[in-house]
Amino acid sequence: MAVGVIVPERAAVIFAQIQTTILSSFGWLYLLSVGIFLISVLLICLGRYGRLKLGPDDATPDFSFISWIAMLFAAGMGIGLMYYAVGEPMTHYMAPPTAEPRSVAATREAMAVTFFHWGIHAWAIYAVVGLSLAYFGYRYNLPLTIRSGLYPLLKERINGPIGHAVDIFAIVGTMFGIATSMGLGVSQMNAGLNYLIGVPISLYVQLILIATVTAMATISVVTGLDKGVKILSETNLLLAILLMLFVLVVGPTTELFRDFVQNIGLYLDTIVLRTFNIYAYEPTPWIDAWTLFYWAWWISWSPFVGMFIARISRGRTVREFVTAVLFIPAGFTFFWMTVFGNSAIMMDTTVAGGKLGTEIAADISVGLFYFFEYLPWTTFTSGLAVLLVAIFFVTSADSGSLVIDAIAAGGETETTTGQRVFWCALEGVVAASLLIAGGLQALQSATIASALPFCIVILALVWSLFKGMRADVAQKEAQASISSPPSAQPASGLTWQRRLSLILHAPSEKEVANFINGTAKDALNAVTNELNNRGRVTVVEVEENGAIYLRSIADGMRDFIYGIMPVAQIAPSFSTLGVGKTNYRHEARTYFSSGGRGYDVMGFTKEQLIADILVQFERYLTLVHTPETQLVHSAPEHSTSELG
């Protein structure tokens, strides 16, 4: 950014040299890394790690399956799909990597390459980051920030200089990734306004558009229009789908369905070769301009998208998460690209007589608007496209600033308005500065450069995921092999009269709170005092949500945690607790640092609770002295607000 301010006349050349140097030296690393990301998440999904929960073993999803799928579906939409829907397939059709331009072979290659760039490889990058955030955030109770994903490798050092550097790489990468999207957005908006009302295509106009959109996003941040932005995003998604369906219906409908099936086959047929094909024996600038730029762009975007999909996926299994994240957004994107891309190629070879391809070759940003010329209601559809890009632009800037702010604040989501405004304004400044410095070339160069260090971070996240999951699975298997003494069973030691009383009487929220603050607290304090007397540092902490936990500090292995939290469970409608109405059964449920399944201890006496704590402590000592399970975390914060 400073280059564009200090030496603007040489900025374009400098950015081009930076991009060429990075891709010639590290292009192979981008390609290999993305292949590793895809293979890794598939292995995690299909293997024994797939059964692990994103949260405690008894966690339930925060959203229904349909709502969750809908949100993942929405995550696949953005400015890029509007910008490249027509432009990329047509560009590859006219200048394919290996085929004869404007031939049937070029059509096949154009769609296969487009699918490759927008398919499961991109979502594998997002899946690694999102899975790392969700797994270590919800199961280890660490903050939802990138550094937390490296806990199995760095332990407490994630709070030191290395952890700070990791988060800085994530912030810088996300900043330039969003700036690139903003650059594409203003280019397409400028082209659309020029097409509709004759607004000149110029840097000045694009800077005004960036300032306008940044101001709108800032207003959203300041006024807290979260609900309004959500409604706006959902409306935008619906309009985008309707636009696609319009093209599908008025276009060559039958042929497009046939093309979609064919494109899937072409994609699957070439996926392995393209994953590792860097054209080493036949160097071509095509791969630098397209595949490697895309991989760098997706890597830069991964903290943004990863944070979103992590926040909505608590309680899902790892297998559910990976399967849905890889295939649902990619499936929609494939159909979107088929509808627009194949329609454009068909038009260019028939009614357009090659004119559409010529216009796109001159300026890819106008491709969508010239495409609409060959469909009914041209002015309306072009105006709708400009509106869609504008709304995607605003919501991306707004939500992007919130993600960057959360990472910068160490995972905190409740930050000051001033901080959010700062990041929102900085996004606009970065995008505008890079446009001044060298246009889209500068934006692409900045993205490629900023993605390089974060590519290394994501590789470390993959290693950390395998290391952490291996330890958790080993612990579960070791725990299953330990025979539980009778006192380890929930509600053990209760008299049959007391058990019958608990069955017939649903404890109230107040009764559970009194139990936790009275009997449970006394039991935890008694064990804490005895452990401290025996030289084992142990503390009792009370959470804001009414939970209480005992934490016994361990050096070089996970801490022992025995917590009790108030939980409201929906009771059956037709039960002894009440007939024909909705009731809630309030419980005092245990939780542990290992993410193991908790149980209700409401009604235990102090002595029974002490006995239960000792049983769990004995299990803990057995497990942590098993070499394969010693890796399991000792998180610095054990917030039960994430445990639910």
C-alpha positions as CSV (number, residue, x, y, z in Angstrom):
1,M,0.0,0.0,0.0
2,A,2.8,2.4,0.9
3,V,4.4,1.7,-2.5
4,G,1.4,3.2,-4.3
5,V,1.7,6.4,-2.2
6,I,5.5,6.8,-2.3
7,V,6.2,5.8,-6.0
8,P,2.8,5.6,-7.8
9,E,4.4,5.9,-11.2
10,R,6.4,2.7,-10.6
11,A,3.9,0.8,-8.5
12,A,2.4,-1.3,-11.2
13,V,5.9,-2.6,-12.2
14,I,6.9,-3.2,-8.7
15,F,3.7,-5.2,-7.9
16,A,4.1,-7.2,-11.1
17,Q,7.7,-8.1,-10.1
18,I,6.6,-9.1,-6.6
19,Q,3.9,-11.4,-8.0
20,T,6.3,-13.0,-10.6
21,T,9.0,-13.6,-7.9
22,I,6.6,-15.2,-5.5
23,L,4.8,-17.4,-8.0
24,S,8.1,-18.5,-9.7
25,S,9.6,-19.4,-6.3
26,F,6.6,-20.6,-4.3
27,G,3.9,-21.4,-6.8
28,W,4.6,-25.1,-6.3
29,L,4.0,-24.6,-2.6
30,Y,0.5,-23.1,-3.1
31,L,-0.5,-26.0,-5.4
32,L,0.9,-28.7,-3.2
33,S,-0.5,-27.2,0.0
34,V,-4.1,-27.0,-1.4
35,G,-3.8,-30.7,-2.4
36,I,-2.6,-31.5,1.1
37,F,-5.6,-29.6,2.6
38,L,-8.1,-31.5,0.5
39,I,-6.6,-35.0,1.1
40,S,-6.3,-34.2,4.9
41,V,-9.9,-33.2,5.4
42,L,-11.1,-36.2,3.4
43,L,-9.0,-38.5,5.6
44,I,-10.3,-36.8,8.8
45,C,-13.9,-37.2,7.5
46,L,-13.7,-40.8,6.4
47,G,-11.5,-42.1,9.3
48,R,-12.2,-42.6,13.0
49,Y,-11.8,-38.9,13.7
50,G,-15.0,-38.2,11.8
51,R,-17.1,-39.4,14.9
52,L,-15.6,-36.6,17.1
53,K,-17.9,-33.8,18.1
54,L,-17.3,-30.1,17.6
55,G,-17.9,-29.5,21.3
56,P,-18.4,-31.9,24.2
57,D,-19.5,-35.4,23.5
58,D,-23.0,-34.6,24.5
59,A,-23.2,-31.3,22.7
60,T,-26.2,-30.8,20.4
61,P,-26.2,-28.6,17.3
62,D,-27.2,-24.9,17.7
63,F,-29.2,-24.9,14.5
64,S,-31.5,-27.4,12.8
65,F,-30.0,-29.4,9.9
66,I,-32.0,-27.4,7.3
67,S,-31.1,-24.0,8.8
68,W,-27.4,-25.1,9.0
69,I,-27.4,-26.3,5.3
70,A,-29.1,-23.0,4.2
71,M,-26.4,-21.0,6.0
72,L,-23.6,-23.0,4.4
73,F,-25.3,-22.6,1.1
74,A,-25.3,-18.8,1.6
75,A,-21.6,-18.9,2.5
76,G,-20.9,-20.0,-1.1
77,M,-22.3,-16.8,-2.6
78,G,-20.3,-13.6,-3.1
79,I,-19.0,-11.0,-5.4
80,G,-16.7,-13.5,-7.1
81,L,-19.6,-15.5,-8.5
82,M,-21.1,-12.4,-10.0
83,Y,-17.8,-11.2,-11.5
84,Y,-16.6,-14.5,-12.9
85,A,-20.0,-16.3,-13.8
86,V,-19.7,-15.4,-17.4
87,G,-16.2,-14.0,-17.6
88,E,-14.2,-17.0,-16.5
89,P,-15.8,-19.7,-18.7
90,M,-15.7,-17.4,-21.7
91,T,-12.0,-16.5,-21.1
92,H,-11.0,-20.1,-20.9
93,Y,-13.1,-20.9,-23.9
94,M,-11.3,-18.3,-26.0
95,A,-7.8,-18.9,-24.5
96,P,-7.7,-22.4,-22.9
97,P,-4.5,-23.8,-21.3
98,T,-4.0,-26.6,-23.8
99,A,-7.0,-26.9,-26.2
100,E,-7.6,-25.2,-29.5
101,P,-9.4,-21.8,-28.8
102,R,-13.1,-21.7,-29.5
103,S,-13.4,-25.4,-30.2
104,V,-15.5,-28.2,-28.6
105,A,-12.3,-29.2,-26.7
106,A,-12.0,-25.6,-25.5
107,T,-15.6,-25.8,-24.1
108,R,-14.8,-28.9,-22.2
109,E,-11.6,-27.5,-20.8
110,A,-13.2,-24.2,-20.0
111,M,-15.9,-25.7,-17.8
112,A,-13.6,-28.3,-16.2
113,V,-11.1,-25.6,-15.2
114,T,-13.8,-23.3,-13.9
115,F,-15.2,-26.1,-11.8
116,F,-11.7,-26.9,-10.5
117,H,-11.1,-23.3,-9.4
118,W,-14.5,-23.0,-7.7
119,G,-14.9,-26.5,-6.4
120,I,-14.0,-28.6,-3.4
121,H,-10.4,-27.4,-3.3
122,A,-11.5,-23.9,-2.3
123,W,-13.8,-25.3,0.3
124,A,-11.1,-27.7,1.6
125,I,-9.1,-24.6,2.5
126,Y,-12.1,-23.1,4.3
127,A,-12.8,-26.5,6.0
128,V,-9.3,-26.7,7.5
129,V,-9.6,-23.2,9.1
130,G,-13.2,-23.6,10.1
131,L,-12.7,-27.1,11.5
132,S,-9.7,-25.9,13.5
133,L,-11.6,-22.9,14.9
134,A,-14.7,-25.0,15.8
135,Y,-12.8,-28.0,17.2
136,F,-10.4,-26.2,19.4
137,G,-12.8,-23.5,20.3
138,Y,-15.8,-25.7,21.3
139,R,-14.0,-28.8,22.4
140,Y,-10.9,-27.3,24.1
141,N,-12.8,-24.1,25.1
142,L,-10.2,-21.9,23.6
143,P,-11.0,-18.5,22.0
144,L,-12.3,-18.5,18.4
145,T,-9.1,-17.3,16.9
146,I,-6.5,-18.8,14.6
147,R,-3.8,-19.2,17.2
148,S,-6.0,-21.5,19.2
149,G,-5.8,-24.1,16.4
150,L,-2.0,-24.5,17.1
151,Y,-2.5,-25.4,20.8
152,P,-1.5,-29.1,20.5
153,L,1.8,-27.9,18.9
154,L,2.6,-24.8,21.0
155,K,0.6,-25.3,24.2
156,E,0.7,-22.1,26.3
157,R,3.1,-20.5,23.8
158,I,0.0,-19.6,21.7
159,N,-0.3,-16.6,24.0
160,G,3.2,-15.4,23.1
161,P,5.0,-13.9,20.1
162,I,4.3,-16.9,17.8
163,G,0.5,-16.8,18.5
164,H,0.5,-13.0,17.9
165,A,2.3,-13.5,14.6
166,V,-0.2,-16.2,13.5
167,D,-3.1,-13.9,14.1
168,I,-1.4,-11.0,12.4
169,F,-0.9,-13.2,9.3
170,A,-4.6,-14.0,9.4
171,I,-5.6,-10.4,9.7
172,V,-3.3,-9.2,6.9
173,G,-4.4,-12.1,4.6
174,T,-8.1,-11.4,5.3
175,M,-7.6,-7.7,4.7
176,F,-6.0,-8.2,1.3
177,G,-8.5,-10.9,0.4
178,I,-11.4,-8.6,1.1
179,A,-9.6,-5.7,-0.7
180,T,-9.4,-7.9,-3.8
181,S,-13.1,-8.7,-3.7
182,M,-13.8,-5.0,-3.3
183,G,-11.7,-4.2,-6.3
184,L,-13.5,-6.8,-8.4
185,G,-16.8,-5.4,-7.0
186,V,-16.2,-1.8,-7.9
187,S,-14.9,-2.8,-11.4
188,Q,-18.1,-4.6,-12.1
189,M,-20.3,-2.0,-10.6
190,N,-18.5,0.7,-12.7
191,A,-19.0,-1.4,-15.8
192,G,-22.7,-1.9,-15.0
193,L,-23.3,1.7,-14.4
194,N,-21.5,2.6,-17.6
195,Y,-23.6,0.1,-19.5
196,L,-26.9,1.3,-18.0
197,I,-26.5,5.1,-17.6
198,G,-23.2,6.0,-19.3
199,V,-21.2,6.6,-16.1
200,P,-17.5,6.7,-17.3
201,I,-15.2,3.8,-16.4
202,S,-12.4,5.5,-14.5
203,L,-10.4,5.2,-11.3
204,Y,-12.1,8.3,-9.9
205,V,-15.6,6.6,-10.2
206,Q,-14.3,3.4,-8.6
207,L,-12.8,5.3,-5.7
208,I,-16.1,7.0,-5.1
209,L,-17.8,3.6,-5.2
210,I,-15.4,2.2,-2.6
211,A,-15.9,5.3,-0.4
212,T,-19.7,4.9,-0.7
213,V,-19.8,1.2,0.1
214,T,-17.3,1.6,3.0
215,A,-19.5,4.4,4.4
216,M,-22.6,2.2,4.2
217,A,-20.7,-0.7,5.9
218,T,-19.5,1.7,8.6
219,I,-23.0,2.9,9.3
220,S,-24.0,-0.7,9.7
221,V,-21.2,-1.3,12.2
222,V,-22.0,1.9,14.2
223,T,-25.7,1.5,14.4
224,G,-25.6,-2.2,14.9
225,L,-27.9,-3.1,12.1
226,D,-27.2,-6.8,12.5
227,K,-30.7,-7.8,11.8
228,G,-31.0,-5.5,8.8
229,V,-27.8,-6.8,7.3
230,K,-29.0,-10.3,7.9
231,I,-32.3,-9.6,6.1
232,L,-30.4,-7.8,3.3
233,S,-28.0,-10.8,2.9
234,E,-30.9,-13.3,2.7
235,T,-32.8,-11.1,0.3
236,N,-29.7,-10.8,-1.9
237,L,-29.2,-14.6,-1.9
238,L,-32.8,-15.1,-2.9
239,L,-32.5,-12.5,-5.7
240,A,-29.3,-14.2,-7.0
241,I,-31.0,-17.6,-7.1
242,L,-34.0,-16.1,-8.9
243,L,-31.6,-14.4,-11.4
244,M,-30.0,-17.8,-12.0
245,L,-33.4,-19.5,-12.5
246,F,-34.4,-16.8,-14.9
247,V,-31.3,-17.5,-17.1
248,L,-32.0,-21.2,-16.8
249,V,-35.7,-20.9,-17.9
250,V,-35.3,-18.4,-20.7
251,G,-32.0,-20.0,-21.9
252,P,-31.4,-23.4,-23.4
253,T,-32.8,-25.2,-20.3
254,T,-32.5,-28.8,-21.5
255,E,-29.0,-28.3,-22.9
256,L,-27.9,-26.8,-19.6
257,F,-29.0,-29.8,-17.6
258,R,-27.1,-32.0,-20.0
259,D,-24.1,-29.8,-19.8
260,F,-24.2,-29.9,-16.0
261,V,-24.0,-33.6,-15.9
262,Q,-21.2,-33.6,-18.5
263,N,-19.3,-30.9,-16.5
264,I,-19.4,-33.0,-13.4
265,G,-17.9,-35.9,-15.3
266,L,-15.1,-33.7,-16.8
267,Y,-14.3,-32.3,-13.4
268,L,-14.0,-35.7,-11.7
269,D,-12.1,-37.1,-14.6
270,T,-9.3,-34.5,-14.3
271,I,-9.4,-33.6,-10.6
272,V,-6.2,-35.6,-9.6
273,L,-4.0,-34.3,-12.5
274,R,-5.2,-30.7,-12.1
275,T,-4.6,-30.8,-8.3
276,F,-0.8,-31.3,-8.9
277,N,-0.4,-30.0,-12.4
278,I,1.9,-26.9,-12.2
279,Y,2.9,-27.2,-15.9
280,A,6.5,-27.9,-14.9
281,Y,7.4,-29.3,-18.3
282,E,5.5,-26.8,-20.3
283,P,5.6,-23.5,-18.3
284,T,2.7,-21.2,-19.0
285,P,1.7,-17.8,-17.5
286,W,-1.9,-19.1,-17.5
287,I,-1.5,-21.0,-14.2
288,D,-0.1,-18.0,-12.5
289,A,-2.9,-15.7,-13.6
290,W,-5.6,-18.2,-12.7
291,T,-5.1,-21.3,-10.6
292,L,-2.3,-19.9,-8.3
293,F,-4.1,-16.6,-7.9
294,Y,-7.3,-18.4,-6.9
295,W,-5.5,-20.6,-4.4
296,A,-3.9,-17.5,-2.8
297,W,-7.2,-15.6,-2.8
298,W,-9.0,-18.6,-1.1
299,I,-6.2,-18.8,1.4
300,S,-6.6,-15.1,2.2
301,W,-10.4,-15.5,2.5
302,S,-10.1,-18.6,4.8
303,P,-10.2,-16.8,8.2
304,F,-13.3,-14.9,7.1
305,V,-15.3,-17.9,5.8
306,G,-13.7,-20.3,8.3
307,M,-14.9,-18.1,11.2
308,F,-18.5,-18.0,9.8
309,I,-18.8,-21.8,9.3
310,A,-17.2,-22.5,12.7
311,R,-19.7,-20.2,14.5
312,I,-22.7,-22.1,13.0
313,S,-21.4,-25.6,13.4
314,R,-21.1,-26.2,17.1
315,G,-22.4,-29.6,18.1
316,R,-21.9,-31.2,14.6
317,T,-19.7,-34.2,14.1
318,V,-16.5,-33.7,12.2
319,R,-17.8,-36.0,9.5
320,E,-21.0,-33.9,9.1
321,F,-19.0,-30.7,9.0
322,V,-16.5,-31.8,6.4
323,T,-19.1,-33.5,4.1
324,A,-21.4,-30.5,4.2
325,V,-18.7,-27.8,3.9
326,L,-17.0,-29.5,0.9
327,F,-20.0,-30.5,-1.2
328,I,-23.0,-28.3,-0.5
329,P,-21.6,-24.8,-1.5
330,A,-19.5,-26.4,-4.3
331,G,-22.5,-28.1,-5.7
332,F,-24.5,-24.9,-5.9
333,T,-21.5,-23.1,-7.4
334,F,-21.1,-25.8,-10.1
335,F,-24.7,-25.3,-11.2
336,W,-24.4,-21.5,-11.1
337,M,-21.3,-21.7,-13.4
338,T,-23.0,-24.1,-15.7
339,V,-26.1,-21.9,-16.1
340,F,-24.1,-18.7,-16.9
341,G,-21.0,-20.2,-18.4
342,N,-22.5,-22.7,-20.8
343,S,-25.2,-20.3,-21.8
344,A,-22.6,-17.7,-22.6
345,I,-20.5,-20.1,-24.7
346,M,-23.6,-21.2,-26.5
347,M,-24.7,-17.6,-27.2
348,D,-21.2,-16.7,-28.5
349,T,-21.2,-19.6,-31.0
350,T,-24.8,-18.8,-32.2
351,V,-26.7,-15.5,-31.9
352,A,-23.7,-13.4,-30.8
353,G,-21.4,-14.6,-33.6
354,G,-18.3,-14.2,-31.5
355,K,-19.1,-10.6,-30.3
356,L,-19.6,-11.6,-26.7
357,G,-16.2,-13.3,-26.5
358,T,-14.6,-10.2,-28.0
359,E,-16.2,-7.9,-25.5
360,I,-15.1,-10.1,-22.6
361,A,-11.6,-10.3,-23.9
362,A,-11.4,-6.5,-23.9
363,D,-12.8,-6.2,-20.3
364,I,-13.9,-9.2,-18.3
365,S,-15.9,-7.0,-15.9
366,V,-18.5,-6.2,-18.6
367,G,-19.1,-9.8,-19.5
368,L,-22.2,-10.3,-17.4
369,F,-23.9,-7.1,-18.8
370,Y,-23.2,-7.9,-22.5
371,F,-24.5,-11.5,-21.7
372,F,-27.8,-10.1,-20.6
373,E,-28.2,-8.3,-24.0
374,Y,-29.1,-11.7,-25.6
375,L,-31.8,-12.4,-23.0
376,P,-35.2,-10.7,-22.4
377,W,-35.5,-7.8,-20.0
378,T,-31.9,-6.7,-20.5
379,T,-32.1,-3.4,-18.6
380,F,-33.9,-5.0,-15.6
381,T,-31.5,-7.9,-15.3
382,S,-28.4,-5.7,-15.7
383,G,-29.8,-3.3,-13.0
384,L,-30.5,-6.2,-10.7
385,A,-26.9,-7.5,-11.2
386,V,-25.5,-4.1,-10.2
387,L,-27.7,-4.1,-7.1
388,L,-26.6,-7.6,-6.2
389,V,-23.0,-6.8,-6.5
390,A,-23.5,-3.6,-4.4
391,I,-25.2,-5.5,-1.6
392,F,-22.6,-8.3,-1.6
393,F,-20.1,-5.6,-1.4
394,V,-21.6,-3.9,1.7
395,T,-22.2,-7.2,3.6
396,S,-18.7,-8.5,2.8
397,A,-17.1,-5.3,4.1
398,D,-19.3,-5.2,7.2
399,S,-18.9,-8.9,8.2
400,G,-15.3,-8.9,7.1
401,S,-14.5,-6.1,9.5
402,L,-16.2,-7.9,12.3
403,V,-14.1,-11.1,11.7
404,I,-10.8,-9.1,11.5
405,D,-11.9,-7.3,14.7
406,A,-12.6,-10.6,16.5
407,I,-9.2,-12.0,15.5
408,A,-7.4,-8.9,16.6
409,A,-9.3,-8.9,19.9
410,G,-8.2,-12.5,20.7
411,G,-11.5,-14.1,19.9
412,E,-13.7,-11.5,21.6
413,T,-16.9,-10.8,19.7
414,E,-18.1,-7.9,22.0
415,T,-15.7,-5.1,21.1
416,T,-16.0,-1.3,21.0
417,T,-17.7,0.4,18.1
418,G,-14.5,2.4,17.5
419,Q,-12.5,-0.8,16.9
420,R,-15.0,-2.1,14.3
421,V,-15.1,1.3,12.5
422,F,-11.3,1.3,12.4
423,W,-11.1,-2.1,10.6
424,C,-14.0,-1.3,8.3
425,A,-12.4,2.0,7.3
426,L,-9.0,0.4,6.9
427,E,-10.5,-2.2,4.4
428,G,-11.7,0.7,2.2
429,V,-8.4,2.5,2.5
430,V,-6.4,-0.6,1.5
431,A,-8.6,-1.3,-1.5
432,A,-8.5,2.3,-2.7
433,S,-4.7,2.5,-2.2
434,L,-4.1,-0.6,-4.2
435,L,-6.4,0.5,-7.0
436,I,-4.5,3.7,-7.2
437,A,-1.2,1.9,-7.1
438,G,-1.8,-0.6,-9.8
439,G,-5.5,-1.5,-10.2
440,L,-6.5,-5.2,-10.1
441,Q,-2.9,-6.2,-10.8
442,A,-1.8,-4.6,-7.5
443,L,-4.7,-6.3,-5.7
444,Q,-3.8,-9.7,-7.0
445,S,-0.2,-9.2,-6.2
446,A,-1.0,-8.1,-2.6
447,T,-3.3,-11.2,-2.2
448,I,-0.6,-13.6,-3.5
449,A,2.0,-12.1,-1.2
450,S,-0.1,-12.0,1.9
451,A,-1.3,-15.5,1.4
452,L,2.2,-17.0,1.5
453,P,2.8,-16.9,5.3
454,F,-0.8,-17.9,6.1
455,C,-0.4,-20.9,3.8
456,I,2.3,-22.1,6.2
457,V,0.0,-21.4,9.1
458,I,-2.8,-23.6,7.6
459,L,-0.3,-26.4,7.0
460,A,0.5,-26.2,10.7
461,L,-3.3,-26.2,11.5
462,V,-3.6,-29.5,9.6
463,W,-0.8,-31.1,11.6
464,S,-2.3,-29.7,14.8
465,L,-5.8,-31.1,14.0
466,F,-4.4,-34.6,13.4
467,K,-2.3,-34.4,16.6
468,G,-5.2,-33.2,18.8
469,M,-7.8,-35.5,17.3
470,R,-5.4,-38.5,17.6
471,A,-5.0,-37.7,21.3
472,D,-8.8,-37.3,21.8
473,V,-9.6,-40.6,20.1
474,A,-6.8,-42.4,22.1
475,Q,-8.3,-40.9,25.3
476,K,-11.8,-42.1,24.4
477,E,-10.6,-45.6,23.6
478,A,-8.5,-45.7,26.8
479,Q,-11.5,-44.4,28.9
480,A,-13.7,-47.1,27.4
481,S,-11.2,-49.8,28.4
482,I,-11.2,-48.6,32.0
483,S,-13.8,-50.5,34.1
484,S,-16.0,-48.0,35.9
485,P,-16.5,-48.7,39.7
486,P,-20.1,-48.6,40.8
487,S,-19.6,-45.1,42.3
488,A,-18.8,-43.7,38.9
489,Q,-22.4,-44.2,37.7
490,P,-24.6,-41.1,37.7
491,A,-26.9,-40.8,40.7
492,S,-24.9,-43.5,42.5
493,G,-25.4,-43.8,46.2
494,L,-28.8,-42.2,46.2
495,T,-31.5,-44.0,48.2
496,W,-34.3,-45.4,46.2
497,Q,-36.7,-42.9,48.0
498,R,-34.5,-40.0,46.9
499,R,-34.3,-41.3,43.3
500,L,-38.1,-41.6,43.2
501,S,-38.4,-38.1,44.5
502,L,-36.2,-36.7,41.7
503,I,-38.2,-38.7,39.1
504,L,-41.5,-37.3,40.2
505,H,-40.3,-33.8,41.0
506,A,-38.7,-31.5,38.3
507,P,-36.1,-29.4,40.1
508,S,-36.6,-25.7,39.4
509,E,-33.9,-23.3,38.1
510,K,-33.6,-21.8,41.6
511,E,-33.2,-25.2,43.2
512,V,-30.4,-26.1,40.8
513,A,-28.7,-22.8,41.5
514,N,-29.0,-23.3,45.2
515,F,-27.5,-26.9,44.9
516,I,-24.6,-25.6,42.8
517,N,-23.8,-22.7,45.2
518,G,-24.3,-24.8,48.3
519,T,-23.7,-28.6,48.2
520,A,-21.6,-28.6,45.0
521,K,-19.5,-25.7,46.0
522,D,-18.8,-27.2,49.4
523,A,-17.7,-30.5,47.9
524,L,-15.4,-28.9,45.3
525,N,-13.8,-26.7,48.0
526,A,-13.2,-29.7,50.2
527,V,-11.4,-31.6,47.5
528,T,-9.5,-28.4,46.5
529,N,-8.2,-27.9,50.0
530,E,-7.1,-31.5,50.3
531,L,-5.3,-31.4,46.9
532,N,-3.5,-28.2,47.8
533,N,-2.5,-29.7,51.1
534,R,-0.9,-32.5,49.2
535,G,1.1,-30.2,46.9
536,R,-1.2,-30.1,43.9
537,V,-2.2,-26.6,42.9
538,T,-6.0,-26.6,42.6
539,V,-8.6,-23.8,42.4
540,V,-12.3,-23.4,42.3
541,E,-13.8,-20.9,39.9
542,V,-17.4,-19.6,39.4
543,E,-18.6,-18.8,35.9
544,E,-21.0,-15.9,35.0
545,N,-23.7,-18.3,33.9
546,G,-23.8,-20.0,37.3
547,A,-21.5,-22.9,36.6
548,I,-18.7,-23.8,39.0
549,Y,-15.6,-25.9,38.3
550,L,-12.5,-27.4,40.1
551,R,-9.3,-27.1,38.2
552,S,-6.2,-29.0,39.2
553,I,-3.1,-27.6,37.5
554,A,-0.9,-30.0,35.6
555,D,2.5,-29.4,34.1
556,G,3.1,-30.7,30.6
557,M,-0.3,-32.3,30.3
558,R,-4.0,-31.3,30.4
559,D,-5.4,-30.0,33.6
560,F,-8.0,-31.9,35.6
561,I,-11.4,-30.2,35.3
562,Y,-14.6,-31.2,37.2
563,G,-17.3,-28.7,36.5
564,I,-21.0,-28.5,37.3
565,M,-23.3,-26.2,35.3
566,P,-27.0,-25.5,35.2
567,V,-28.8,-26.9,32.2
568,A,-32.4,-26.7,31.1
569,Q,-33.7,-29.8,29.3
570,I,-37.1,-30.0,27.6
571,A,-39.2,-32.6,29.4
572,P,-41.7,-34.8,27.5
573,S,-45.1,-33.2,27.0
574,F,-46.9,-36.2,28.5
575,S,-45.0,-37.2,31.6
576,T,-45.4,-37.1,35.4
577,L,-43.9,-33.7,35.2
578,G,-46.9,-32.1,33.6
579,V,-49.5,-33.2,31.0
580,G,-50.2,-31.5,27.8
581,K,-47.8,-28.6,28.2
582,T,-44.1,-27.8,27.6
583,N,-41.9,-28.2,30.7
584,Y,-38.3,-27.8,31.4
585,R,-36.3,-30.1,33.6
586,H,-33.4,-28.2,35.2
587,E,-30.2,-30.2,35.8
588,A,-26.9,-29.8,37.5
589,R,-24.8,-31.3,34.7
590,T,-21.1,-32.2,35.0
591,Y,-18.5,-31.2,32.3
592,F,-14.8,-32.1,31.9
593,S,-11.8,-30.7,30.1
594,S,-11.7,-33.7,27.9
595,G,-15.0,-33.0,26.3
596,G,-16.4,-36.2,27.8
597,R,-20.1,-36.8,28.2
598,G,-21.6,-35.2,31.3
599,Y,-24.4,-36.3,33.6
600,D,-26.9,-34.9,36.1
601,V,-25.7,-34.8,39.7
602,M,-28.7,-32.9,41.1
603,G,-29.6,-34.5,44.5
604,F,-26.1,-35.8,45.3
605,T,-25.0,-35.2,48.9
606,K,-21.6,-33.6,49.6
607,E,-20.1,-37.0,50.3
608,Q,-21.5,-38.5,47.1
609,L,-20.2,-35.6,45.0
610,I,-16.7,-35.9,46.6
611,A,-16.7,-39.6,45.8
612,D,-17.7,-38.8,42.2
613,I,-14.9,-36.2,41.9
614,L,-12.4,-38.7,43.1
615,V,-13.6,-41.3,40.6
616,Q,-13.1,-38.9,37.8
617,F,-9.8,-37.8,39.1
618,E,-8.6,-41.4,39.3
619,R,-9.7,-41.9,35.6
620,Y,-7.8,-38.7,34.7
621,L,-4.6,-39.9,36.3
622,T,-4.9,-43.2,34.5
623,L,-5.5,-41.5,31.2
624,V,-2.8,-38.8,31.4
625,H,-0.1,-41.4,32.1
626,T,-1.0,-43.2,28.9
627,P,1.5,-41.7,26.3
628,E,-0.9,-41.3,23.5
629,T,-3.4,-39.3,25.6
630,Q,-1.0,-36.9,27.2
631,L,-1.4,-34.4,24.3
632,V,-4.9,-33.5,25.3
633,H,-5.4,-29.9,26.2
634,S,-5.2,-27.8,29.3
635,A,-7.1,-24.8,28.0
636,P,-6.4,-21.5,29.9
637,E,-10.1,-20.7,29.9
638,H,-12.9,-23.1,30.5
639,S,-16.0,-21.1,29.6
640,T,-19.2,-23.1,30.0
641,S,-21.0,-20.6,27.9
642,E,-19.7,-22.5,25.0
643,L,-20.7,-25.9,26.4
644,G,-24.4,-25.2,26.6
